[in-house]
């Protein structure tokens, strides 16, 4: 997505809302009343180990809704785009 396309999403967000992008930096118009943030993830072994500890201790729960074979990936995307998924879907090779 290009930065202008990403900025065009700002009017779709309610006033006071947030836009968080992991792909493209988003500059929301000053009059849009929304906050934009670009998030970049990096693999940090210590942070991942701490996260595993939290999950194992039950402090963080992961909502897994279903498992589907890789051949169903297109269907999973369609369901997600239609807002018909909840939680994580595990894709099995």
PDB file of N, CA, C and O in Angstrom:
ATOM      1  N   UNK A   1       0.841  -1.154   0.000  1.00  0.00           N
ATOM      2  CA  UNK A   1       0.000   0.000   0.000  1.00  0.00           C
ATOM      3  C   UNK A   1       0.897   1.230   0.000  1.00  0.00           C
ATOM      4  O   UNK A   1       1.878   1.291   0.741  1.00  0.00           O
ATOM      5  N   UNK A   2       0.566   2.187  -0.813  1.00  0.00           N
ATOM      6  CA  UNK A   2       1.361   3.412  -0.882  1.00  0.00           C
ATOM      7  C   UNK A   2       0.996   4.335   0.281  1.00  0.00           C
ATOM      8  O   UNK A   2      -0.105   4.233   0.822  1.00  0.00           O
ATOM      9  N   UNK A   3       1.903   5.236   0.674  1.00  0.00           N
ATOM     10  CA  UNK A   3       1.570   6.175   1.747  1.00  0.00           C
ATOM     11  C   UNK A   3       0.301   6.999   1.480  1.00  0.00           C
ATOM     12  O   UNK A   3      -0.483   7.196   2.408  1.00  0.00           O
ATOM     13  N   UNK A   4       0.064   7.491   0.244  1.00  0.00           N
ATOM     14  CA  UNK A   4      -1.201   8.218   0.015  1.00  0.00           C
ATOM     15  C   UNK A   4      -2.428   7.321   0.194  1.00  0.00           C
ATOM     16  O   UNK A   4      -3.450   7.767   0.717  1.00  0.00           O
ATOM     17  N   UNK A   5      -2.334   6.059  -0.237  1.00  0.00           N
ATOM     18  CA  UNK A   5      -3.450   5.123  -0.030  1.00  0.00           C
ATOM     19  C   UNK A   5      -3.680   4.880   1.455  1.00  0.00           C
ATOM     20  O   UNK A   5      -4.822   4.804   1.909  1.00  0.00           O
ATOM     21  N   UNK A   6      -2.592   4.758   2.209  1.00  0.00           N
ATOM     22  CA  UNK A   6      -2.714   4.545   3.653  1.00  0.00           C
ATOM     23  C   UNK A   6      -3.344   5.761   4.315  1.00  0.00           C
ATOM     24  O   UNK A   6      -4.197   5.611   5.189  1.00  0.00           O
ATOM     25  N   UNK A   7      -2.936   6.971   3.913  1.00  0.00           N
ATOM     26  CA  UNK A   7      -3.504   8.199   4.481  1.00  0.00           C
ATOM     27  C   UNK A   7      -4.989   8.319   4.165  1.00  0.00           C
ATOM     28  O   UNK A   7      -5.742   8.915   4.935  1.00  0.00           O
ATOM     29  N   UNK A   8      -5.412   7.755   3.038  1.00  0.00           N
ATOM     30  CA  UNK A   8      -6.822   7.814   2.656  1.00  0.00           C
ATOM     31  C   UNK A   8      -7.705   6.995   3.589  1.00  0.00           C
ATOM     32  O   UNK A   8      -8.928   7.135   3.561  1.00  0.00           O
ATOM     33  N   UNK A   9      -7.101   6.141   4.418  1.00  0.00           N
ATOM     34  CA  UNK A   9      -7.874   5.348   5.372  1.00  0.00           C
ATOM     35  C   UNK A   9      -8.316   6.175   6.576  1.00  0.00           C
ATOM     36  O   UNK A   9      -9.266   5.801   7.264  1.00  0.00           O
ATOM     37  N   UNK A  10      -7.638   7.300   6.842  1.00  0.00           N
ATOM     38  CA  UNK A  10      -7.925   8.102   8.036  1.00  0.00           C
ATOM     39  C   UNK A  10      -9.397   8.499   8.157  1.00  0.00           C
ATOM     40  O   UNK A  10      -9.933   8.431   9.262  1.00  0.00           O
ATOM     41  N   UNK A  11     -10.075   8.908   7.093  1.00  0.00           N
ATOM     42  CA  UNK A  11     -11.487   9.279   7.243  1.00  0.00           C
ATOM     43  C   UNK A  11     -12.391   8.105   7.625  1.00  0.00           C
ATOM     44  O   UNK A  11     -13.527   8.320   8.048  1.00  0.00           O
ATOM     45  N   UNK A  12     -11.910   6.875   7.484  1.00  0.00           N
ATOM     46  CA  UNK A  12     -12.712   5.709   7.834  1.00  0.00           C
ATOM     47  C   UNK A  12     -12.654   5.388   9.327  1.00  0.00           C
ATOM     48  O   UNK A  12     -13.416   4.557   9.821  1.00  0.00           O
ATOM     49  N   UNK A  13     -11.743   6.055  10.041  1.00  0.00           N
ATOM     50  CA  UNK A  13     -11.561   5.819  11.469  1.00  0.00           C
ATOM     51  C   UNK A  13     -12.334   6.886  12.244  1.00  0.00           C
ATOM     52  O   UNK A  13     -12.280   8.070  11.910  1.00  0.00           O
ATOM     53  N   UNK A  14     -13.053   6.451  13.284  1.00  0.00           N
ATOM     54  CA  UNK A  14     -13.846   7.403  14.056  1.00  0.00           C
ATOM     55  C   UNK A  14     -12.934   8.418  14.742  1.00  0.00           C
ATOM     56  O   UNK A  14     -11.784   8.105  15.051  1.00  0.00           O
ATOM     57  N   UNK A  15     -13.431   9.619  14.981  1.00  0.00           N
ATOM     58  CA  UNK A  15     -12.632  10.631  15.680  1.00  0.00           C
ATOM     59  C   UNK A  15     -12.144  10.095  17.021  1.00  0.00           C
ATOM     60  O   UNK A  15     -12.905   9.489  17.775  1.00  0.00           O
ATOM     61  N   UNK A  16     -10.883  10.322  17.304  1.00  0.00           N
ATOM     62  CA  UNK A  16     -10.270   9.816  18.524  1.00  0.00           C
ATOM     63  C   UNK A  16      -9.696   8.419  18.367  1.00  0.00           C
ATOM     64  O   UNK A  16      -9.052   7.907  19.282  1.00  0.00           O
ATOM     65  N   UNK A  17      -9.926   7.787  17.197  1.00  0.00           N
ATOM     66  CA  UNK A  17      -9.440   6.438  16.946  1.00  0.00           C
ATOM     67  C   UNK A  17      -7.973   6.414  16.570  1.00  0.00           C
ATOM     68  O   UNK A  17      -7.311   7.451  16.511  1.00  0.00           O
ATOM     69  N   UNK A  18      -7.481   5.223  16.320  1.00  0.00           N
ATOM     70  CA  UNK A  18      -6.071   5.030  15.983  1.00  0.00           C
ATOM     71  C   UNK A  18      -5.922   4.192  14.728  1.00  0.00           C
ATOM     72  O   UNK A  18      -6.707   3.278  14.472  1.00  0.00           O
ATOM     73  N   UNK A  19      -4.918   4.515  13.966  1.00  0.00           N
ATOM     74  CA  UNK A  19      -4.514   3.709  12.815  1.00  0.00           C
ATOM     75  C   UNK A  19      -3.149   3.133  13.175  1.00  0.00           C
ATOM     76  O   UNK A  19      -2.219   3.882  13.477  1.00  0.00           O
ATOM     77  N   UNK A  20      -3.024   1.810  13.144  1.00  0.00           N
ATOM     78  CA  UNK A  20      -1.739   1.163  13.409  1.00  0.00           C
ATOM     79  C   UNK A  20      -1.400   0.343  12.178  1.00  0.00           C
ATOM     80  O   UNK A  20      -2.168  -0.531  11.775  1.00  0.00           O
ATOM     81  N   UNK A  21      -0.263   0.623  11.587  1.00  0.00           N
ATOM     82  CA  UNK A  21       0.163  -0.070  10.375  1.00  0.00           C
ATOM     83  C   UNK A  21       1.480  -0.798  10.632  1.00  0.00           C
ATOM     84  O   UNK A  21       2.389  -0.272  11.273  1.00  0.00           O
ATOM     85  N   UNK A  22       1.554  -2.018  10.117  1.00  0.00           N
ATOM     86  CA  UNK A  22       2.828  -2.742  10.183  1.00  0.00           C
ATOM     87  C   UNK A  22       3.499  -2.772   8.815  1.00  0.00           C
ATOM     88  O   UNK A  22       4.606  -3.290   8.666  1.00  0.00           O
ATOM     89  N   UNK A  23       2.817  -2.210   7.819  1.00  0.00           N
ATOM     90  CA  UNK A  23       3.340  -2.272   6.457  1.00  0.00           C
ATOM     91  C   UNK A  23       3.818  -0.922   5.950  1.00  0.00           C
ATOM     92  O   UNK A  23       4.932  -0.814   5.436  1.00  0.00           O
ATOM     93  N   UNK A  24       3.008   0.090   6.083  1.00  0.00           N
ATOM     94  CA  UNK A  24       3.283   1.397   5.497  1.00  0.00           C
ATOM     95  C   UNK A  24       3.135   2.482   6.550  1.00  0.00           C
ATOM     96  O   UNK A  24       2.140   2.498   7.274  1.00  0.00           O
ATOM     97  N   UNK A  25       4.101   3.391   6.655  1.00  0.00           N
ATOM     98  CA  UNK A  25       3.894   4.525   7.563  1.00  0.00           C
ATOM     99  C   UNK A  25       2.661   5.307   7.130  1.00  0.00           C
ATOM    100  O   UNK A  25       2.453   5.532   5.937  1.00  0.00           O
ATOM    101  N   UNK A  26       1.845   5.721   8.091  1.00  0.00           N
ATOM    102  CA  UNK A  26       0.605   6.432   7.800  1.00  0.00           C
ATOM    103  C   UNK A  26       0.698   7.832   8.378  1.00  0.00           C
ATOM    104  O   UNK A  26       0.987   8.010   9.561  1.00  0.00           O
ATOM    105  N   UNK A  27       0.455   8.805   7.549  1.00  0.00           N
ATOM    106  CA  UNK A  27       0.366  10.193   7.993  1.00  0.00           C
ATOM    107  C   UNK A  27      -1.101  10.576   7.912  1.00  0.00           C
ATOM    108  O   UNK A  27      -1.641  10.752   6.820  1.00  0.00           O
ATOM    109  N   UNK A  28      -1.748  10.706   9.063  1.00  0.00           N
ATOM    110  CA  UNK A  28      -3.153  11.096   9.037  1.00  0.00           C
ATOM    111  C   UNK A  28      -3.233  12.616   8.932  1.00  0.00           C
ATOM    112  O   UNK A  28      -2.423  13.323   9.532  1.00  0.00           O
ATOM    113  N   UNK A  29      -4.203  13.121   8.173  1.00  0.00           N
ATOM    114  CA  UNK A  29      -4.363  14.577   8.071  1.00  0.00           C
ATOM    115  C   UNK A  29      -4.588  15.185   9.455  1.00  0.00           C
ATOM    116  O   UNK A  29      -5.214  14.566  10.315  1.00  0.00           O
ATOM    117  N   UNK A  30      -4.077  16.392   9.664  1.00  0.00           N
ATOM    118  CA  UNK A  30      -4.175  17.045  10.966  1.00  0.00           C
ATOM    119  C   UNK A  30      -5.624  17.200  11.418  1.00  0.00           C
ATOM    120  O   UNK A  30      -5.905  17.154  12.615  1.00  0.00           O
ATOM    121  N   UNK A  31      -6.534  17.379  10.486  1.00  0.00           N
ATOM    122  CA  UNK A  31      -7.944  17.597  10.840  1.00  0.00           C
ATOM    123  C   UNK A  31      -8.738  16.293  10.946  1.00  0.00           C
ATOM    124  O   UNK A  31      -9.955  16.329  11.133  1.00  0.00           O
ATOM    125  N   UNK A  32      -8.063  15.134  10.829  1.00  0.00           N
ATOM    126  CA  UNK A  32      -8.772  13.853  10.851  1.00  0.00           C
ATOM    127  C   UNK A  32      -9.183  13.440  12.262  1.00  0.00           C
ATOM    128  O   UNK A  32     -10.117  12.655  12.428  1.00  0.00           O
ATOM    129  N   UNK A  33      -8.501  13.956  13.273  1.00  0.00           N
ATOM    130  CA  UNK A  33      -8.841  13.603  14.648  1.00  0.00           C
ATOM    131  C   UNK A  33      -8.477  12.177  15.021  1.00  0.00           C
ATOM    132  O   UNK A  33      -9.056  11.609  15.946  1.00  0.00           O
ATOM    133  N   UNK A  34      -7.515  11.592  14.303  1.00  0.00           N
ATOM    134  CA  UNK A  34      -7.070  10.239  14.601  1.00  0.00           C
ATOM    135  C   UNK A  34      -5.556  10.245  14.826  1.00  0.00           C
ATOM    136  O   UNK A  34      -4.850  11.146  14.371  1.00  0.00           O
ATOM    137  N   UNK A  35      -5.081   9.237  15.525  1.00  0.00           N
ATOM    138  CA  UNK A  35      -3.657   9.073  15.769  1.00  0.00           C
ATOM    139  C   UNK A  35      -3.152   7.948  14.876  1.00  0.00           C
ATOM    140  O   UNK A  35      -3.781   6.894  14.780  1.00  0.00           O
ATOM    141  N   UNK A  36      -2.020   8.174  14.226  1.00  0.00           N
ATOM    142  CA  UNK A  36      -1.447   7.145  13.353  1.00  0.00           C
ATOM    143  C   UNK A  36      -0.117   6.681  13.932  1.00  0.00           C
ATOM    144  O   UNK A  36       0.646   7.464  14.498  1.00  0.00           O
ATOM    145  N   UNK A  37       0.140   5.377  13.772  1.00  0.00           N
ATOM    146  CA  UNK A  37       1.372   4.782  14.297  1.00  0.00           C
ATOM    147  C   UNK A  37       1.866   3.708  13.341  1.00  0.00           C
ATOM    148  O   UNK A  37       1.083   2.899  12.842  1.00  0.00           O
ATOM    149  N   UNK A  38       3.156   3.707  13.092  1.00  0.00           N
ATOM    150  CA  UNK A  38       3.777   2.665  12.281  1.00  0.00           C
ATOM    151  C   UNK A  38       4.576   1.780  13.219  1.00  0.00           C
ATOM    152  O   UNK A  38       5.461   2.263  13.925  1.00  0.00           O
ATOM    153  N   UNK A  39       4.276   0.504  13.234  1.00  0.00           N
ATOM    154  CA  UNK A  39       4.924  -0.422  14.151  1.00  0.00           C
ATOM    155  C   UNK A  39       5.812  -1.384  13.360  1.00  0.00           C
ATOM    156  O   UNK A  39       5.386  -1.974  12.367  1.00  0.00           O
ATOM    157  N   UNK A  40       7.037  -1.524  13.817  1.00  0.00           N
ATOM    158  CA  UNK A  40       7.971  -2.448  13.193  1.00  0.00           C
ATOM    159  C   UNK A  40       8.392  -3.473  14.244  1.00  0.00           C
ATOM    160  O   UNK A  40       8.855  -3.113  15.326  1.00  0.00           O
ATOM    161  N   UNK A  41       8.229  -4.721  13.920  1.00  0.00           N
ATOM    162  CA  UNK A  41       8.590  -5.792  14.854  1.00  0.00           C
ATOM    163  C   UNK A  41       9.993  -6.294  14.545  1.00  0.00           C
ATOM    164  O   UNK A  41      10.428  -6.321  13.394  1.00  0.00           O
ATOM    165  N   UNK A  42      10.672  -6.681  15.586  1.00  0.00           N
ATOM    166  CA  UNK A  42      11.982  -7.303  15.409  1.00  0.00           C
ATOM    167  C   UNK A  42      12.022  -8.539  16.301  1.00  0.00           C
ATOM    168  O   UNK A  42      11.385  -8.579  17.353  1.00  0.00           O
ATOM    169  N   UNK A  43      12.750  -9.509  15.883  1.00  0.00           N
ATOM    170  CA  UNK A  43      12.886 -10.727  16.683  1.00  0.00           C
ATOM    171  C   UNK A  43      13.916 -10.487  17.774  1.00  0.00           C
ATOM    172  O   UNK A  43      15.085 -10.225  17.493  1.00  0.00           O
ATOM    173  N   UNK A  44      13.474 -10.577  19.010  1.00  0.00           N
ATOM    174  CA  UNK A  44      14.353 -10.416  20.155  1.00  0.00           C
ATOM    175  C   UNK A  44      14.183 -11.671  21.007  1.00  0.00           C
ATOM    176  O   UNK A  44      13.118 -11.900  21.580  1.00  0.00           O
ATOM    177  N   UNK A  45      15.225 -12.469  21.085  1.00  0.00           N
ATOM    178  CA  UNK A  45      15.159 -13.759  21.762  1.00  0.00           C
ATOM    179  C   UNK A  45      14.705 -13.606  23.212  1.00  0.00           C
ATOM    180  O   UNK A  45      13.868 -14.380  23.675  1.00  0.00           O
ATOM    181  N   UNK A  46      15.239 -12.628  23.933  1.00  0.00           N
ATOM    182  CA  UNK A  46      14.874 -12.445  25.340  1.00  0.00           C
ATOM    183  C   UNK A  46      13.403 -12.072  25.478  1.00  0.00           C
ATOM    184  O   UNK A  46      12.722 -12.578  26.371  1.00  0.00           O
ATOM    185  N   UNK A  47      12.897 -11.192  24.605  1.00  0.00           N
ATOM    186  CA  UNK A  47      11.485 -10.810  24.666  1.00  0.00           C
ATOM    187  C   UNK A  47      10.581 -11.982  24.310  1.00  0.00           C
ATOM    188  O   UNK A  47       9.536 -12.169  24.933  1.00  0.00           O
ATOM    189  N   UNK A  48      10.969 -12.769  23.320  1.00  0.00           N
ATOM    190  CA  UNK A  48      10.164 -13.934  22.949  1.00  0.00           C
ATOM    191  C   UNK A  48      10.145 -14.958  24.081  1.00  0.00           C
ATOM    192  O   UNK A  48       9.108 -15.569  24.341  1.00  0.00           O
ATOM    193  N   UNK A  49      11.270 -15.151  24.752  1.00  0.00           N
ATOM    194  CA  UNK A  49      11.323 -16.083  25.879  1.00  0.00           C
ATOM    195  C   UNK A  49      10.436 -15.595  27.020  1.00  0.00           C
ATOM    196  O   UNK A  49       9.764 -16.396  27.670  1.00  0.00           O
ATOM    197  N   UNK A  50      10.431 -14.278  27.269  1.00  0.00           N
ATOM    198  CA  UNK A  50       9.571 -13.712  28.315  1.00  0.00           C
ATOM    199  C   UNK A  50       8.100 -13.903  27.958  1.00  0.00           C
ATOM    200  O   UNK A  50       7.275 -14.183  28.828  1.00  0.00           O
ATOM    201  N   UNK A  51       7.778 -13.751  26.685  1.00  0.00           N
ATOM    202  CA  UNK A  51       6.399 -13.958  26.240  1.00  0.00           C
ATOM    203  C   UNK A  51       5.978 -15.408  26.429  1.00  0.00           C
ATOM    204  O   UNK A  51       4.859 -15.675  26.867  1.00  0.00           O
ATOM    205  N   UNK A  52       6.859 -16.342  26.106  1.00  0.00           N
ATOM    206  CA  UNK A  52       6.568 -17.769  26.308  1.00  0.00           C
ATOM    207  C   UNK A  52       6.293 -18.037  27.782  1.00  0.00           C
ATOM    208  O   UNK A  52       5.366 -18.775  28.118  1.00  0.00           O
ATOM    209  N   UNK A  53       7.086 -17.448  28.655  1.00  0.00           N
ATOM    210  CA  UNK A  53       6.876 -17.632  30.098  1.00  0.00           C
ATOM    211  C   UNK A  53       5.502 -17.116  30.525  1.00  0.00           C
ATOM    212  O   UNK A  53       4.818 -17.757  31.323  1.00  0.00           O
ATOM    213  N   UNK A  54       5.097 -15.962  29.996  1.00  0.00           N
ATOM    214  CA  UNK A  54       3.783 -15.400  30.332  1.00  0.00           C
ATOM    215  C   UNK A  54       2.650 -16.306  29.853  1.00  0.00           C
ATOM    216  O   UNK A  54       1.669 -16.512  30.568  1.00  0.00           O
ATOM    217  N   UNK A  55       2.789 -16.842  28.646  1.00  0.00           N
ATOM    218  CA  UNK A  55       1.767 -17.743  28.105  1.00  0.00           C
ATOM    219  C   UNK A  55       1.696 -19.009  28.948  1.00  0.00           C
ATOM    220  O   UNK A  55       0.608 -19.451  29.317  1.00  0.00           O
ATOM    221  N   UNK A  56       2.858 -19.598  29.255  1.00  0.00           N
ATOM    222  CA  UNK A  56       2.894 -20.829  30.053  1.00  0.00           C
ATOM    223  C   UNK A  56       2.352 -20.616  31.460  1.00  0.00           C
ATOM    224  O   UNK A  56       1.781 -21.537  32.045  1.00  0.00           O
ATOM    225  N   UNK A  57       2.521 -19.412  32.016  1.00  0.00           N
ATOM    226  CA  UNK A  57       2.027 -19.112  33.356  1.00  0.00           C
ATOM    227  C   UNK A  57       0.535 -18.780  33.353  1.00  0.00           C
ATOM    228  O   UNK A  57      -0.075 -18.626  34.410  1.00  0.00           O
ATOM    229  N   UNK A  58      -0.044 -18.670  32.158  1.00  0.00           N
ATOM    230  CA  UNK A  58      -1.467 -18.349  32.062  1.00  0.00           C
ATOM    231  C   UNK A  58      -1.764 -16.869  32.181  1.00  0.00           C
ATOM    232  O   UNK A  58      -2.931 -16.483  32.254  1.00  0.00           O
ATOM    233  N   UNK A  59      -0.727 -16.017  32.203  1.00  0.00           N
ATOM    234  CA  UNK A  59      -0.923 -14.574  32.308  1.00  0.00           C
ATOM    235  C   UNK A  59      -1.374 -13.967  30.982  1.00  0.00           C
ATOM    236  O   UNK A  59      -1.989 -12.900  30.962  1.00  0.00           O
ATOM    237  N   UNK A  60      -1.073 -14.639  29.881  1.00  0.00           N
ATOM    238  CA  UNK A  60      -1.481 -14.199  28.550  1.00  0.00           C
ATOM    239  C   UNK A  60      -2.187 -15.372  27.879  1.00  0.00           C
ATOM    240  O   UNK A  60      -1.663 -16.485  27.841  1.00  0.00           O
ATOM    241  N   UNK A  61      -3.353 -15.117  27.362  1.00  0.00           N
ATOM    242  CA  UNK A  61      -4.113 -16.175  26.681  1.00  0.00           C
ATOM    243  C   UNK A  61      -4.141 -15.897  25.183  1.00  0.00           C
ATOM    244  O   UNK A  61      -4.277 -14.752  24.752  1.00  0.00           O
ATOM    245  N   UNK A  62      -4.014 -16.939  24.415  1.00  0.00           N
ATOM    246  CA  UNK A  62      -4.083 -16.827  22.959  1.00  0.00           C
ATOM    247  C   UNK A  62      -5.382 -17.482  22.519  1.00  0.00           C
ATOM    248  O   UNK A  62      -5.611 -18.664  22.771  1.00  0.00           O
ATOM    249  N   UNK A  63      -6.224 -16.707  21.863  1.00  0.00           N
ATOM    250  CA  UNK A  63      -7.524 -17.194  21.405  1.00  0.00           C
ATOM    251  C   UNK A  63      -7.356 -17.838  20.025  1.00  0.00           C
ATOM    252  O   UNK A  63      -7.254 -17.140  19.017  1.00  0.00           O
ATOM    253  N   UNK A  64      -7.329 -19.163  19.991  1.00  0.00           N
ATOM    254  CA  UNK A  64      -7.206 -19.897  18.736  1.00  0.00           C
ATOM    255  C   UNK A  64      -8.591 -20.401  18.365  1.00  0.00           C
ATOM    256  O   UNK A  64      -9.183 -21.214  19.075  1.00  0.00           O
ATOM    257  N   UNK A  65      -9.101 -19.903  17.235  1.00  0.00           N
ATOM    258  CA  UNK A  65     -10.469 -20.249  16.856  1.00  0.00           C
ATOM    259  C   UNK A  65     -10.559 -21.560  16.093  1.00  0.00           C
ATOM    260  O   UNK A  65     -11.523 -22.309  16.253  1.00  0.00           O
ATOM    261  N   UNK A  66      -9.558 -21.843  15.261  1.00  0.00           N
ATOM    262  CA  UNK A  66      -9.606 -23.078  14.477  1.00  0.00           C
ATOM    263  C   UNK A  66      -8.268 -23.345  13.827  1.00  0.00           C
ATOM    264  O   UNK A  66      -7.386 -22.486  13.811  1.00  0.00           O
ATOM    265  N   UNK A  67      -8.126 -24.532  13.297  1.00  0.00           N
ATOM    266  CA  UNK A  67      -6.967 -24.922  12.498  1.00  0.00           C
ATOM    267  C   UNK A  67      -7.469 -25.296  11.120  1.00  0.00           C
ATOM    268  O   UNK A  67      -8.485 -25.977  10.978  1.00  0.00           O
ATOM    269  N   UNK A  68      -6.746 -24.842  10.098  1.00  0.00           N
ATOM    270  CA  UNK A  68      -7.158 -25.132   8.717  1.00  0.00           C
ATOM    271  C   UNK A  68      -5.926 -25.528   7.918  1.00  0.00           C
ATOM    272  O   UNK A  68      -4.825 -25.059   8.208  1.00  0.00           O
ATOM    273  N   UNK A  69      -6.094 -26.386   6.917  1.00  0.00           N
ATOM    274  CA  UNK A  69      -4.952 -26.761   6.070  1.00  0.00           C
ATOM    275  C   UNK A  69      -4.538 -25.592   5.168  1.00  0.00           C
ATOM    276  O   UNK A  69      -5.342 -24.710   4.864  1.00  0.00           O
ATOM    277  N   UNK A  70      -3.296 -25.603   4.756  1.00  0.00           N
ATOM    278  CA  UNK A  70      -2.756 -24.563   3.883  1.00  0.00           C
ATOM    279  C   UNK A  70      -3.594 -24.398   2.620  1.00  0.00           C
ATOM    280  O   UNK A  70      -3.711 -23.293   2.089  1.00  0.00           O
ATOM    281  N   UNK A  71      -4.172 -25.484   2.142  1.00  0.00           N
ATOM    282  CA  UNK A  71      -4.995 -25.401   0.927  1.00  0.00           C
ATOM    283  C   UNK A  71      -6.234 -24.530   1.119  1.00  0.00           C
ATOM    284  O   UNK A  71      -6.837 -24.102   0.135  1.00  0.00           O
ATOM    285  N   UNK A  72      -6.629 -24.256   2.377  1.00  0.00           N
ATOM    286  CA  UNK A  72      -7.790 -23.406   2.663  1.00  0.00           C
ATOM    287  C   UNK A  72      -7.412 -21.951   2.914  1.00  0.00           C
ATOM    288  O   UNK A  72      -8.256 -21.158   3.333  1.00  0.00           O
ATOM    289  N   UNK A  73      -6.160 -21.592   2.665  1.00  0.00           N
ATOM    290  CA  UNK A  73      -5.692 -20.257   3.002  1.00  0.00           C
ATOM    291  C   UNK A  73      -6.519 -19.154   2.347  1.00  0.00           C
ATOM    292  O   UNK A  73      -6.830 -18.154   2.995  1.00  0.00           O
ATOM    293  N   UNK A  74      -6.876 -19.317   1.093  1.00  0.00           N
ATOM    294  CA  UNK A  74      -7.684 -18.290   0.415  1.00  0.00           C
ATOM    295  C   UNK A  74      -9.029 -18.116   1.107  1.00  0.00           C
ATOM    296  O   UNK A  74      -9.504 -16.991   1.265  1.00  0.00           O
ATOM    297  N   UNK A  75      -9.645 -19.215   1.519  1.00  0.00           N
ATOM    298  CA  UNK A  75     -10.926 -19.134   2.239  1.00  0.00           C
ATOM    299  C   UNK A  75     -10.758 -18.443   3.585  1.00  0.00           C
ATOM    300  O   UNK A  75     -11.612 -17.654   3.992  1.00  0.00           O
ATOM    301  N   UNK A  76      -9.668 -18.735   4.272  1.00  0.00           N
ATOM    302  CA  UNK A  76      -9.406 -18.104   5.576  1.00  0.00           C
ATOM    303  C   UNK A  76      -9.275 -16.594   5.399  1.00  0.00           C
ATOM    304  O   UNK A  76      -9.807 -15.827   6.201  1.00  0.00           O
ATOM    305  N   UNK A  77      -8.570 -16.165   4.354  1.00  0.00           N
ATOM    306  CA  UNK A  77      -8.426 -14.731   4.081  1.00  0.00           C
ATOM    307  C   UNK A  77      -9.783 -14.101   3.799  1.00  0.00           C
ATOM    308  O   UNK A  77     -10.081 -13.020   4.308  1.00  0.00           O
ATOM    309  N   UNK A  78     -10.596 -14.755   3.005  1.00  0.00           N
ATOM    310  CA  UNK A  78     -11.932 -14.217   2.684  1.00  0.00           C
ATOM    311  C   UNK A  78     -12.778 -14.074   3.943  1.00  0.00           C
ATOM    312  O   UNK A  78     -13.456 -13.062   4.121  1.00  0.00           O
ATOM    313  N   UNK A  79     -12.746 -15.072   4.813  1.00  0.00           N
ATOM    314  CA  UNK A  79     -13.507 -15.001   6.061  1.00  0.00           C
ATOM    315  C   UNK A  79     -13.005 -13.857   6.939  1.00  0.00           C
ATOM    316  O   UNK A  79     -13.796 -13.145   7.558  1.00  0.00           O
ATOM    317  N   UNK A  80     -11.695 -13.689   6.988  1.00  0.00           N
ATOM    318  CA  UNK A  80     -11.121 -12.618   7.789  1.00  0.00           C
ATOM    319  C   UNK A  80     -11.510 -11.250   7.246  1.00  0.00           C
ATOM    320  O   UNK A  80     -11.895 -10.360   8.005  1.00  0.00           O
ATOM    321  N   UNK A  81     -11.409 -11.085   5.935  1.00  0.00           N
ATOM    322  CA  UNK A  81     -11.774  -9.809   5.315  1.00  0.00           C
ATOM    323  C   UNK A  81     -13.244  -9.478   5.534  1.00  0.00           C
ATOM    324  O   UNK A  81     -13.613  -8.307   5.620  1.00  0.00           O
ATOM    325  N   UNK A  82     -14.076 -10.495   5.624  1.00  0.00           N
ATOM    326  CA  UNK A  82     -15.510 -10.289   5.842  1.00  0.00           C
ATOM    327  C   UNK A  82     -15.835 -10.104   7.324  1.00  0.00           C
ATOM    328  O   UNK A  82     -16.997  -9.929   7.690  1.00  0.00           O
ATOM    329  N   UNK A  83     -14.800 -10.144   8.182  1.00  0.00           N
ATOM    330  CA  UNK A  83     -15.021  -9.977   9.607  1.00  0.00           C
ATOM    331  C   UNK A  83     -15.665 -11.187  10.262  1.00  0.00           C
ATOM    332  O   UNK A  83     -16.337 -11.061  11.286  1.00  0.00           O
ATOM    333  N   UNK A  84     -15.461 -12.357   9.674  1.00  0.00           N
ATOM    334  CA  UNK A  84     -16.112 -13.564  10.175  1.00  0.00           C
ATOM    335  C   UNK A  84     -15.165 -14.508  10.909  1.00  0.00           C
ATOM    336  O   UNK A  84     -15.453 -15.696  11.052  1.00  0.00           O
ATOM    337  N   UNK A  85     -14.026 -13.972  11.377  1.00  0.00           N
ATOM    338  CA  UNK A  85     -13.127 -14.783  12.187  1.00  0.00           C
ATOM    339  C   UNK A  85     -12.940 -14.109  13.537  1.00  0.00           C
ATOM    340  O   UNK A  85     -13.038 -12.887  13.649  1.00  0.00           O
ATOM    341  N   UNK A  86     -12.680 -14.886  14.526  1.00  0.00           N
ATOM    342  CA  UNK A  86     -12.389 -14.377  15.864  1.00  0.00           C
ATOM    343  C   UNK A  86     -11.193 -15.165  16.376  1.00  0.00           C
ATOM    344  O   UNK A  86     -11.184 -16.394  16.293  1.00  0.00           O
ATOM    345  N   UNK A  87     -10.208 -14.493  16.891  1.00  0.00           N
ATOM    346  CA  UNK A  87      -9.019 -15.185  17.365  1.00  0.00           C
ATOM    347  C   UNK A  87      -8.072 -15.531  16.231  1.00  0.00           C
ATOM    348  O   UNK A  87      -8.182 -15.005  15.123  1.00  0.00           O
ATOM    349  N   UNK A  88      -7.162 -16.405  16.522  1.00  0.00           N
ATOM    350  CA  UNK A  88      -6.141 -16.807  15.557  1.00  0.00           C
ATOM    351  C   UNK A  88      -6.557 -18.086  14.842  1.00  0.00           C
ATOM    352  O   UNK A  88      -7.202 -18.964  15.415  1.00  0.00           O
ATOM    353  N   UNK A  89      -6.174 -18.162  13.594  1.00  0.00           N
ATOM    354  CA  UNK A  89      -6.394 -19.383  12.805  1.00  0.00           C
ATOM    355  C   UNK A  89      -5.029 -19.985  12.540  1.00  0.00           C
ATOM    356  O   UNK A  89      -4.153 -19.322  11.984  1.00  0.00           O
ATOM    357  N   UNK A  90      -4.844 -21.225  12.930  1.00  0.00           N
ATOM    358  CA  UNK A  90      -3.590 -21.924  12.700  1.00  0.00           C
ATOM    359  C   UNK A  90      -3.646 -22.569  11.325  1.00  0.00           C
ATOM    360  O   UNK A  90      -4.566 -23.327  11.019  1.00  0.00           O
ATOM    361  N   UNK A  91      -2.652 -22.260  10.501  1.00  0.00           N
ATOM    362  CA  UNK A  91      -2.564 -22.832   9.151  1.00  0.00           C
ATOM    363  C   UNK A  91      -1.577 -23.990   9.217  1.00  0.00           C
ATOM    364  O   UNK A  91      -0.426 -23.823   9.620  1.00  0.00           O
ATOM    365  N   UNK A  92      -2.051 -25.171   8.812  1.00  0.00           N
ATOM    366  CA  UNK A  92      -1.255 -26.384   8.889  1.00  0.00           C
ATOM    367  C   UNK A  92      -0.754 -26.754   7.490  1.00  0.00           C
ATOM    368  O   UNK A  92      -1.553 -26.899   6.565  1.00  0.00           O
ATOM    369  N   UNK A  93       0.558 -26.904   7.333  1.00  0.00           N
ATOM    370  CA  UNK A  93       1.097 -27.259   5.998  1.00  0.00           C
ATOM    371  C   UNK A  93       0.619 -28.611   5.516  1.00  0.00           C
ATOM    372  O   UNK A  93       0.984 -29.040   4.421  1.00  0.00           O
TER     373      UNK A  93
END
